Amino acid sequence: MLTVNEIFYSIQGESTYAGRPCVFVRLTACDLRCSWCDTPYAFHEGRKRPVEDVLAEVERFECTLVEVTGGEPLLQDDVYPLMESLLERGATVLLETGGHCSTERVPASVVTILDVKCPGSGEAHRNDWSNLERLRPHDEVKFVVTDRADYEYARDVITRRGLAARAAAVHVSPVHGVMDARTLSEWVLADKLPARVQLQLHKFIWDPATRGV
């Protein structure tokens, strides 16, 4: 049984899959409280649903790209059979996770998008650094940046841990409406940082406060 906040069909707004149609399965609950969180409604809102019920709704969209997100999806034990079943049905499965829960049980074929928390989030002390050791060549890493201190933190982690050689992509993402994307881009260029500047595409297509997109 899963506690599900929402299931919707939209354009993928982040990662190397940005721009592609995607079904999102947003699970309820998160034990982090990042300062810039844009989905606080997923902390508590949701209802219990059997895994088979979730799979049936996903299949109705006839889309082969599915993202499991939250909240923090790895807090729910039934997320693992959900991901396994999606893979068995031929889906490309993306997992968006906050980086503080172990990814050890994530199925090998799932594309893990690991969010390494920077100091500006208020949750950097919660990072599970062992997750970086479990990165697979198809996985991706993301840093959400609020200011110069966050950028330098992300730059140091990316460089010191050689992330560009160990993941399919490394993203630095400005907090929408807080961190200027041009400034962040100039920092990346000046440092020749092996990372992508990532904007949240859906927040430019729809109003940033719109849910279900």
C-alpha positions in Angstrom: 0.0 0.0 0.0 1.3 3.5 -0.9 0.2 6.9 0.3 -0.1 8.9 -2.9 -0.3 12.6 -3.2 -1.1 12.8 -6.9 -0.6 11.1 -10.3 -0.5 13.3 -13.3 0.7 13.5 -16.9 2.9 16.5 -17.9 6.1 17.6 -19.5 9.3 16.5 -17.6 10.7 19.8 -16.3 14.2 18.6 -15.1 17.0 16.2 -15.7 18.3 15.1 -19.1 14.8 13.9 -19.8 13.4 17.5 -19.7 10.9 18.3 -22.4 9.6 14.8 -22.7 6.0 13.7 -21.8 6.1 12.0 -18.5 3.7 10.5 -15.9 4.5 11.6 -12.4 3.7 9.5 -9.3 4.0 11.8 -6.3 4.1 10.0 -3.0 3.2 11.7 0.3 5.5 12.5 3.2 9.0 14.0 3.6 11.2 14.2 6.7 13.2 17.1 5.3 12.1 20.8 5.3 14.2 22.4 2.7 14.0 26.2 2.7 13.1 26.3 -1.0 10.7 23.4 -1.2 8.1 23.9 -3.8 5.8 20.9 -2.9 5.0 21.3 0.8 1.5 20.1 0.0 3.1 16.6 -0.4 4.2 16.5 3.3 0.8 15.4 4.5 -1.9 15.4 1.7 -2.6 12.0 0.1 -4.5 8.7 0.4 -3.7 5.1 0.7 -3.8 3.2 -2.6 -2.7 -0.4 -3.6 0.3 -0.7 -5.9 -1.8 -2.3 -8.5 -4.2 0.6 -8.5 -1.4 3.0 -9.0 0.0 0.9 -11.9 -3.4 0.8 -13.5 -3.7 4.6 -13.4 -0.2 5.1 -14.8 -0.9 2.7 -17.7 -4.0 4.7 -18.7 -1.7 7.6 -19.8 0.0 5.3 -22.4 3.4 7.0 -21.7 6.6 5.0 -21.3 8.5 7.6 -19.1 7.5 7.6 -15.4 8.9 9.5 -12.6 8.4 8.5 -8.9 8.8 11.6 -6.8 7.5 13.1 -3.6 7.8 14.2 -0.9 10.5 11.6 -0.4 9.5 8.4 -2.1 12.0 6.2 -0.4 10.3 6.6 2.9 7.6 4.2 1.7 8.6 0.5 1.5 6.1 -0.3 -1.3 7.9 2.1 -3.6 10.3 -0.8 -4.5 7.6 -3.2 -5.9 6.1 -0.1 -7.6 9.4 0.6 -9.4 10.0 -3.1 -10.2 6.5 -3.4 -11.7 6.9 -0.3 -13.8 10.2 -1.7 -15.2 8.5 -5.0 -15.9 5.9 -3.2 -18.0 8.6 -1.6 -20.1 8.7 1.9 -18.6 11.7 4.1 -18.2 11.6 4.9 -14.5 13.1 8.0 -12.9 13.4 8.3 -9.2 13.7 11.8 -7.7 15.1 11.4 -4.2 16.4 13.9 -1.6 19.7 12.2 -1.0 19.3 11.4 2.7 17.7 8.0 2.3 19.8 5.1 1.2 19.5 4.1 -2.5 20.8 0.7 -1.8 17.5 -1.1 -2.6 16.7 0.9 -5.8 16.4 -1.4 -8.8 19.4 -1.4 -11.0 17.6 -0.2 -14.1 15.9 2.8 -12.4 17.5 6.2 -13.2 18.1 7.7 -9.8 18.2 11.5 -9.7 20.0 12.2 -6.5 19.5 15.7 -4.9 22.6 16.6 -2.9 21.5 19.3 -0.4 23.4 22.5 -0.2 23.7 24.6 3.0 21.0 27.1 1.8 18.4 24.3 2.0 19.0 24.0 5.8 19.3 20.2 5.3 22.9 19.7 4.1 23.7 17.9 7.3 21.3 15.1 6.3 23.1 14.1 3.1 23.9 10.4 3.0 27.3 10.5 1.2 27.3 6.8 0.7 24.7 7.3 -2.0 27.4 8.9 -4.2 29.3 5.7 -4.0 26.3 3.8 -5.3 25.9 6.0 -8.4 25.5 4.1 -11.7 26.5 5.4 -15.1 22.9 6.2 -16.0 22.1 8.0 -12.7 22.1 11.8 -12.4 23.0 14.2 -9.6 21.4 17.6 -8.8 22.4 20.5 -6.6 19.8 23.3 -5.9 21.5 26.6 -5.4 20.3 29.6 -3.5 23.5 31.8 -3.4 27.3 31.9 -4.0 27.9 29.8 -0.9 25.7 27.0 -2.2 27.4 27.2 -5.6 30.9 26.8 -4.0 29.6 23.9 -1.9 28.2 22.2 -5.0 31.4 23.0 -7.0 33.6 21.4 -4.4 31.5 18.2 -4.1 31.4 17.8 -7.9 35.1 18.3 -8.2 36.4 16.5 -5.2 34.2 13.4 -5.8 34.7 13.3 -9.6 30.9 13.2 -10.2 31.1 14.2 -13.8 32.9 10.9 -14.6 30.6 8.8 -12.4 27.1 9.9 -13.5 25.2 10.5 -16.7 24.8 14.2 -15.8 25.4 16.6 -13.0 23.0 19.5 -12.7 23.2 22.8 -10.8 19.7 24.4 -10.5 18.9 27.9 -9.3 16.1 28.3 -6.9 13.3 29.7 -9.1 12.7 33.4 -8.3 15.6 33.5 -5.8 18.9 32.7 -7.6 19.6 34.5 -10.8 20.1 31.9 -13.6 22.5 34.2 -15.5 24.7 34.7 -12.5 24.8 31.0 -11.8 25.7 30.4 -15.5 28.5 32.9 -15.3 30.0 31.1 -12.3 29.8 27.7 -14.1 31.5 29.2 -17.1 34.2 30.9 -15.1 35.1 27.7 -13.3 34.6 25.5 -16.3 32.5 23.3 -14.0 31.6 20.0 -15.6 27.9 20.4 -14.9 24.7 21.6 -16.6 22.8 24.7 -15.5 19.2 23.3 -15.1 16.1 25.5 -15.1 12.8 24.0 -14.1 11.1 24.0 -17.5 7.6 23.5 -16.2 7.8 26.7 -14.2 8.3 28.6 -17.4 5.5 26.8 -19.3 3.0 27.1 -16.4 2.6 29.5 -13.4 5.2 28.3 -10.8 2.4 27.7 -8.3 0.3 25.5 -10.6 -0.1 21.9 -9.3 -0.4 18.8 -11.4 2.1 19.9 -14.0 
